[in-house]
Amino acid sequence: MSQTAIFWPMIAQVALVYAVYLLIGMRRKKAVESGSATVSQFRENRDEPAESLYVRNNLANQFELPVLFYAVCLALFVTGGAGVAAVSLAWVFVLSRCGHAYVHVTSNRIRHRQPLFVLGFFALGAMWLLLALRLAI
């Protein structure tokens, strides 16, 4: 497997972020059109309408754990550690984030969202462990 394969899960994660941005734009536009929000509300982001609140919260989540994901992917690539295990874990992370995002912007049921978060959390932790092992050897 080529070391560059680690970039495909990164690209998929970036695509997810863009999709969430698109969704928040659509939900906010709908809120303005329905009269439940005004454009000026979004200037300071204090009063997010119900239609887009879950999406805004999910968008914020895309800049939490995923930042560590991007860093470890790049570090694994640079150190030559982006093998099958690392790439597989990267895909597990991204797929868990996609599932997490889907639940977050729809039902927002914690009992469905939390296991997806935990799966990604541990996959990412395992990626960092792989990097640490790579550096130690």
N, C-alpha and C positions, 0 to 999 in steps of 0.2 A: 504494500500500500504506500502510495506517495505521501510524503509529509504534508503536502499542500491540501490533502483531504480534510484537514482540520479547519480549513477555511469555509467549507460548505455549511457546517452547522452554524458558524458565525454569520454567514450570509443569511441563513434561514432565520436566525434570531433578529437580525437587522430588519428583515422583511416583516417579522411579527411587529416590531416597533412601528414601522411605517403603517401597517394595517391598523394598529391601535390609534395612531394619529389620524388616519382617515376616518375611522369610526367615531372618534370624539368630534371631529369636524361635522360629520353628518348628524350626530346626536344633538350637538349644540345648534346647528342650523334648524333642525326640527323643533327644538325648544323655543327658539326665537320666533319661528313661523307660527307655532301654536299659541304664542303669547305667554308662555310660562317663564320666559327669560328675555332679557334685553341684551343687545350686543355689548353695552357698557359693563355688564356684570362680569364679562370675561377679561376685562382690563386688569383687574387685581385678583381674580380667582378666589374671591371670598365666598360668594354665594353660588355654588355650582347647582344647576337645576337637577332634579331627581333623574331626568332622562340621561344625563351624561355623567353623573357623579361616580358610578362604578367604573366607567371608562377612564375618567380622570385619575382615580385611585390606581387603576391598573397601569396607566401610563407612568405614574410615579414609580410603581414596582419595577418597571422595565429598566430603571436606572439605579437599581439597588444590587441584587445578586448578579444580574447580567454583566455589570461592570467587572466583577471578579472573574466571570466567565471569559470575557474578551481578553483580560490580562493573562489568564492561565493558558488560553489557546495560543496566544502569541509567544508566551514563554516556552511552551512545549514545542512549538515550531522552531524557535530559535535554538533550542538545546537539542533538537533532533529527537524529541520524545513524543512526537505526534504519531504514534503507532496505532495499531488496531484497537487496543484497549482505550487509549485516550480519545480517539475519534468516536468509538462506540459510546463512551460516557458522555461525550459532547452532544451526540444525538439524543441520548436519554434526557440530558438537561434541557435541550431545546424543545423536545416533544412534551416534556412535563410543563415547560413554560407556556407552550401553545395551549395545552389543556387547562392550565391554571388561568390563563387569560380568557379563554372561552367561558369558563365557569364564572370568573370574576365579572365579566361584562354582561352576563345573562342572568342567571338565577342568584349568583353571589352566595351560594350555599357553602358555608364554611366546611361542613362535613364532606363535601366533594372537592373543595378547593384545597384544603389542608394536606390531604395525602399527596396531591400533585406537587405542592410546594415542597413537602418533605422529600419526595423522590428526587426532585431537582437539586435540593439542598445537599443531599448525600452524594449524588452523582458529581456535583461540583467539588465537594470535599474530596472525593476520590481522585478527581483530576489533579487537585493540588497535592495530594499524597503522591501520585505518580510523578509529578514534577519534583517533589522533594527527594523521592527515591532516585530519580534520574540524576539529580545534582549530587547526591551522596555517593553514587557509584562511580 
